Amino acid sequence: MRLTRLLPHRSDYAGLRESWRGDVLAGITVSVVALPLALAF
C-alpha cells in the first residue's frame, strides 16, 4: 500500500466551507462530554 493513499487529498475538503460550523459544534459537544468522563476515570 502506498503512503499517499492514506494522506488526505484536496478533494476531501470540498465541502468544508459549508460544514465547518457543524464540525466545531460537534467538537465542543464531544469535549464537554469527554473531559468529565476522563476525569472520572
DSSP file (Angstrom, degrees, kcal/mol; ACC not computed):
  #  RESIDUE AA STRUCTURE BP1 BP2  ACC     N-H-->O    O-->H-N    N-H-->O    O-->H-N    TCO  KAPPA ALPHA  PHI   PSI    X-CA   Y-CA   Z-CA
    1    1 A M              0   0    0      0, 0.0     2,-0.3     0, 0.0     5,-0.0   0.000 360.0 360.0 360.0 137.8    0.0    0.0    0.0
    2    2 A R    >   -     0   0    0      1,-0.1     3,-1.1     2,-0.0     4,-0.4  -0.629 360.0-135.0 -86.2 142.5    1.3    3.4   -0.9
    3    3 A L  G >> S+     0   0    0     -2,-0.3     3,-1.5     1,-0.2     4,-0.8   0.821 101.3  66.2 -64.1 -32.3    1.5    6.0    1.9
    4    4 A T  G 34 S+     0   0    0      1,-0.3     3,-0.3     2,-0.2    -1,-0.2   0.755  91.7  63.0 -65.1 -22.8    0.0    8.7   -0.3
    5    5 A R  G <4 S+     0   0    0     -3,-1.1    -1,-0.3     1,-0.2    -2,-0.2   0.736 101.7  51.9 -72.1 -20.7   -3.3    6.8   -0.3
    6    6 A L  T <4 S+     0   0    0     -3,-1.5    -1,-0.2    -4,-0.4    -2,-0.2   0.669  94.9  85.1 -87.6 -18.3   -3.5    7.3    3.5
    7    7 A L  S  < S-     0   0    0     -4,-0.8     2,-0.0    -3,-0.3     0, 0.0  -0.546  90.2 -98.4 -85.4 149.7   -3.0   11.1    3.3
    8    8 A P        -     0   0    0      0, 0.0     2,-0.3     0, 0.0    -1,-0.1  -0.336  35.7-142.8 -66.5 147.9   -5.9   13.5    2.8
    9    9 A H    >   -     0   0    0     -4,-0.1     3,-1.8     1,-0.1     4,-0.4  -0.724  24.9-108.5-108.2 159.4   -6.4   14.8   -0.7
   10   10 A R  G >  S+     0   0    0      1,-0.3     3,-1.4    -2,-0.3    -1,-0.1   0.836 117.3  60.8 -56.8 -34.9   -7.5   18.3   -1.7
   11   11 A S  G >  S+     0   0    0      1,-0.3     3,-1.3     2,-0.2    -1,-0.3   0.684  88.7  72.6 -69.4 -16.9  -11.0   17.0   -2.8
   12   12 A D  G <  S+     0   0    0     -3,-1.8     3,-0.3     1,-0.3    -1,-0.3   0.716  97.1  50.5 -67.7 -19.7  -11.6   15.8    0.8
   13   13 A Y  G X  S+     0   0    0     -3,-1.4     3,-1.2    -4,-0.4     4,-0.3   0.140  74.9 111.6-103.8  18.1  -12.0   19.4    1.8
   14   14 A A  T <  S+     0   0    0     -3,-1.3     3,-0.4     1,-0.3    -1,-0.2   0.876  83.6  38.2 -63.3 -40.0  -14.5   20.4   -0.9
   15   15 A G  T >> S+     0   0    0     -3,-0.3     4,-1.5    -4,-0.2     3,-0.6   0.205  83.7 108.0 -96.8  16.5  -17.5   20.8    1.5
   16   16 A L  H <> S+     0   0    0     -3,-1.2     4,-1.3     1,-0.2    -1,-0.2   0.863  72.1  58.0 -65.0 -37.9  -15.6   22.4    4.3
   17   17 A R  H 34 S+     0   0    0     -3,-0.4    -1,-0.2    -4,-0.3     4,-0.2   0.831 112.9  40.7 -63.1 -31.0  -17.0   25.9    3.9
   18   18 A E  H <4 S+     0   0    0     -3,-0.6    -1,-0.2     1,-0.1     4,-0.2   0.748 121.8  38.8 -87.2 -24.9  -20.5   24.6    4.3
   19   19 A S  H  X S+     0   0    0     -4,-1.5     4,-2.0     1,-0.1    -2,-0.2   0.425  82.0  96.9-109.6   1.7  -19.9   22.2    7.2
   20   20 A W  H  X S+     0   0    0     -4,-1.3     4,-2.4     1,-0.2     5,-0.2   0.854  82.7  55.0 -66.6 -32.9  -17.3   23.8    9.5
   21   21 A R  H  > S+     0   0    0      1,-0.2     4,-2.3     2,-0.2    -1,-0.2   0.921 109.9  46.2 -65.8 -41.8  -19.9   25.2   11.9
   22   22 A G  H  > S+     0   0    0     -4,-0.2     4,-2.3     2,-0.2    -1,-0.2   0.869 111.6  52.5 -65.8 -36.0  -21.4   21.7   12.5
   23   23 A D  H  X S+     0   0    0     -4,-2.0     4,-2.2     2,-0.2    -2,-0.2   0.897 110.1  47.7 -66.5 -40.4  -17.9   20.3   12.9
   24   24 A V  H  X S+     0   0    0     -4,-2.4     4,-2.4     2,-0.2    -2,-0.2   0.922 112.1  49.6 -66.4 -43.5  -17.0   22.9   15.5
   25   25 A L  H  X S+     0   0    0     -4,-2.3     4,-2.4     1,-0.2    -2,-0.2   0.901 110.9  49.9 -62.2 -40.8  -20.2   22.3   17.4
   26   26 A A  H  X S+     0   0    0     -4,-2.3     4,-2.4     2,-0.2    -1,-0.2   0.899 110.1  51.0 -64.4 -40.5  -19.6   18.5   17.3
   27   27 A G  H  X S+     0   0    0     -4,-2.2     4,-2.1     2,-0.2    -2,-0.2   0.906 111.3  47.1 -63.7 -42.0  -16.1   19.1   18.7
   28   28 A I  H  X S+     0   0    0     -4,-2.4     4,-2.3     2,-0.2    -2,-0.2   0.911 111.9  51.1 -65.9 -41.9  -17.3   21.2   21.5
   29   29 A T  H  X S+     0   0    0     -4,-2.4     4,-1.6     1,-0.2    -2,-0.2   0.919 111.0  47.5 -61.9 -44.7  -20.0   18.7   22.4
   30   30 A V  H  X S+     0   0    0     -4,-2.4     4,-3.3     1,-0.2     5,-0.3   0.898 111.8  50.4 -64.7 -39.9  -17.6   15.8   22.5
   31   31 A S  H  X S+     0   0    0     -4,-2.1     4,-2.1     1,-0.2    -1,-0.2   0.882 107.6  53.3 -67.9 -36.0  -15.2   17.8   24.6
   32   32 A V  H  < S+     0   0    0     -4,-2.3    -1,-0.2     1,-0.2    -2,-0.2   0.861 118.6  36.3 -65.6 -34.5  -17.9   18.7   27.1
   33   33 A V  H  X S+     0   0    0     -4,-1.6     4,-1.3    -5,-0.2    -2,-0.2   0.881 119.0  47.8 -83.5 -40.9  -18.8   15.0   27.5
   34   34 A A  H  X S+     0   0    0     -4,-3.3     4,-2.8    -5,-0.2     5,-0.2   0.848 103.1  59.7 -75.8 -34.6  -15.3   13.5   27.3
   35   35 A L  H  X S+     0   0    0     -4,-2.1     4,-2.1    -5,-0.3     5,-0.2   0.956 109.6  40.6 -63.7 -51.5  -13.5   15.8   29.7
   36   36 A P  H  > S+     0   0    0      0, 0.0     4,-1.9     0, 0.0    -1,-0.2   0.888 115.3  53.9 -64.0 -34.4  -15.6   15.0   32.8
   37   37 A L  H  X S+     0   0    0     -4,-1.3     4,-1.3     1,-0.2    -2,-0.2   0.927 109.3  47.3 -63.6 -43.4  -15.7   11.3   31.7
   38   38 A A  H  < S+     0   0    0     -4,-2.8    -1,-0.2     1,-0.2    -3,-0.2   0.874 111.4  51.0 -66.1 -36.9  -11.9   11.2   31.6
   39   39 A L  H  < S+     0   0    0     -4,-2.1    -1,-0.2    -5,-0.2    -2,-0.2   0.826 105.4  57.3 -68.6 -30.7  -11.6   13.0   34.9
   40   40 A A  H  <        0   0    0     -4,-1.9    -1,-0.2     1,-0.3    -2,-0.2   0.840 360.0 360.0 -69.1 -32.6  -14.0   10.4   36.5
   41   41 A F     <        0   0    0     -4,-1.3    -1,-0.3    -5,-0.1    -2,-0.2   0.493 360.0 360.0 -75.1 360.0  -11.7    7.6   35.4
